[in-house]
C-alpha cells in the first residue's frame, strides 16, 4: 500500500464573471487575454501566452467589444500581424475593476471555508480518496476505543449507521500511527479476505460482521465477484469461488453477511 502524497491544504476557489443577460462578458480566458494584451501590446503574443488561436483571440475581443458600452480593445492604425493592439482607457478601467472585485470574491470564499463546520474533515476525506491501495474495501470512521495487550492491541472504528469494524495490530503500530479514541482513520480490507454467509448468526471466529444485500454477482472462470450494499449506501466487495457461491445459494437481492477477521483489517490514517 502506498499513501497519498503530501497535498496542499484544501481551499475553496472560484472566478468572478461579469455577464450581460445570458452572455458572458468578462471573466476566465477573456480576462487573461486582456491582461496579456496590456502586457505585450500584441494580440498575437497575448493569444500564444494563454494558448488561444489568433482567430479565437479576436473572436473573444470582438465579443467583449460588442457587449461593452465602450470598446475595451483597440487596434492601432498600421498594425500588422496583430501588432499595435492595446487596451483602451475604458478597457484598463474595467480590467482594474474586475481584478479588485476578484480579490474581494476570493476573500469572501476564504471566509466561507472558515465558517463551514467540519471543513477540515472534507479535506481529509479527499486525501483518503486520493490514497492508492490494492484493498478494494475502504471504510472511513472514528476510533471509539483502543486496547493494548502485551504485544498486540485492538481498536474499534465506528463507520456510521450502527456499524463498527474491529482491527488487531501491534502496539508499535498503535503508537506510530498515534491511534486514539476520537481520531479519524480508514479501515482497508482486501476483497479476498471477506467471507460470506447467508446466515447472519453463523458461528465463526471472525469478529467483524457486516450485513447487507447482494447487488452484484459476477462469476469468472474460477471466482465470483460479489458486492454487498451496506447501510448508509456503502458497498463492500468480496471474491469467493464459484463453487462457494453456488453452495451458499447467493443471489441478487438476497441478504448476506460479510465476515472479516480483525487481523485482516489494515488501519490507515491521514
N, C-alpha and C positions, 0 to 999 in steps of 0.2 A: 504494500500500500504506500502511495506517495501522497503527502499532504499538499494542500493548495499553497501556491507561492505567496509570499508576503504581499498584501494588497494595500493600496491607499485607503484611508477611511471613506466610507460611503457618504455621498452628499447628494442633494437634490439640485439638478441643473435645469435650466430652461433658457430659451432665447425669445426675446421680445419681437413681435411682428406688428407693424402698422398696416392696417387694411383699409381699403375703401370699398364699402359694400361687401361683396363676397370675394373680392380680388385682393391678393397680396400686394402690398405697396413697398414697404421697406422691411428687411429682415433677412436672415440666412445668408445665402451666397450673394445677394444683392448688396448687402452692407459690406461684405468682404470685397466685392468688386469696386464699390465706391472708395473704400479705404486704399485699395491698390492704385486706382486711378489718381487719387490725391498724391500718393507716394511716388508714382512713376511718371505721371503725365502722359501715359500711353495706354490705350485700351488693349493693344496687342500684348504688352508686357503684363498688364493687370490680369488679363484673361489667362495667360500662361501661369501666372503665380498661383491662381486659385483653381487651375486645371479645368478651365472652360474653353470651348472653342471660340474663335473670333466671332462667328455668327451668333452663338448663344450669348456672348457678352453684349453685342449690340442689341440683340432682341431684348435682353434684360434692361439695358439703358433706355431703349425706346418705350418699354412698358412703364418704367418709372417716370419718364418724362410725360407720358400720356396721362398718367394718373395724378400727376402733381399739378398744383395751380401755377407753378413756375418751373422751368426746366432745372434739373439737378446737374446735368452734364452737358457740356458744350464741346464742339469740335472746332478748333481754330482754323481759319481760312488757310488753305495751302498745305494743311497737314497731310501726310502720306503714310500708308501702312499703319494707320491708327495713331500716328504721332500727333501731337498737339491737342490731344483730348484732355480735358480738365473739368474739375467741378466748378459749377457756378458759385457765386457767393451764397445763394439760397441753398445750393447742394451742400456746401460746407456747414451751414447753419443746421440743416436737417440731420446731417451725419453727427454733429455735435450733440444735438438734442437726443437722438437715438442712443448714443453712447452713454449719456448721463442717465437716461431712463433705464437702459440695460443694467447699469451699475446698481441703481436703486432696486431693480427687479431681482438681481442676484442677492442683494442684502435681504430682501423680503423672503426669498426662498430659503436662505440660511436660517432666518428666524423661524420659518415654518418647520424646518427639520428639528430645531432645538425644542419646539413646542410639541412635537409628536412623542407621546409616551411610548417607550419601548423601541425608539428608532434604532438604537444600537443592536437590538435583537434582530431587526431586519437585516442589518449589516452582517451579523453573524450567520444568519440563515443563508444569505447569498454566498458567503465564503464557503459554507458547508456544501452548497450545491456545486460550487466550483471544484471541490475536492475530488481527485481522481482515485478510484479504488476498484478492485476486482469484485468486491462484495456488492451484489445486486440490491440487497435489502439495507436501507439506511433509515433509521428512526431517530428523530431529534427529540430530546426531552430534558427534564430537570432531575438531577440526582436527589432522591429523597433520603437515602441514608447510605453510609459506608461503614462496613465492619472489617476489622483487621484480625487475622489469625496469627499463628506462629510464623508462617511463611507467606500464605496467600490470604487474600481478602475477597470481599464481595461487595457489590453495590446494587442498588435498585434505581432504575430510571423510569420516571413517570412520563409516558409518551402521550398522555391525554386520553379522554374518553374511557376512563377506568381501566386502562391497560398499563401494565408495568413489565419491564424487561429486567431480568437479573443477570449479572455477569460476574464471573470469578476472574481475578487477576492477581498478580503478585503484589506484595506490599510495596516493592520498589516502584512498580508501575503506578500505584496509587499516589505515592509521594512525588514521583517525577511529573505526573500529569496534574498534580495538585487537585485531586478529586475530593470534593466535599459537598455536603448537602446544600442545595440551592444553586449549584453550578450547572450550567447548560453543557450537555455532552451529546455525542452521537453514538448509537449502537449500530454496528456493522455486522451483518450476518450473511454468509455465503449461501446461495440457494441450495447447494449440495449438502449443507448442514441441517436443512429443515426436514423434519419427519412429519408425515401427515396421518391423520386418523379421522374417520367419520364419527368416532365416539369421543366426545369432549372429556369424558371421565376415565379414559383408558389409563391403566396403571403403568407408569413408566418413570424412569429416574430423571427425565428431562424436567427442569424446574420451570421453564417458560412455556406457557400455553396461550396461544393467540387464536381465537375462534372467529371465523368469517365465512364468506360464501364464495364458492368457486365461480370465477368469472371467465376463466380461460383454461383450456386443457388441450395442449398441443403435443400429440405423440411424435416422436422422432424414430430413428432407426432402432435405438435401444432404450432411450429415456423419454420421459414426458415432461414438458414444461407446464407447471401448474401455477396459476395466480389466484390468490385469495383477496377478496375485498374485505378489509377490516373496518371496524367502527371508525368514524372520522374520515372516511374516504381514503384511508391508507391502503396501499397494496403490498402484499408480501408474495414473493416468488419462491417456488420450490422445484427442485429437479429430483424426480424419482423414476424408477424403472417402469417400463410399460406394463410389465407383469404385476408390479405392486399396484399400479393404478387400476388395473382390471380386477385384481383380487379385492381391493378395498371398495370397489363399486363407485369410484369417483365419477361425478357427472356435473355438467354445467348447472349452476343454480342450487346445488346441494350444499348444506352446511358442512364445514370441515374445520378441524383444529390443527394448527401448526405447533409442533413440539420441538423445542430447541434447548439443547444443553447449555447451561450457563457458561461452561468452558469454551463454547463455540461462538460466544459473543465477543466481538472486539469493540473496545471503547476508544473513541477519539474525541479530542477537544479542539476548539478553535485556537 
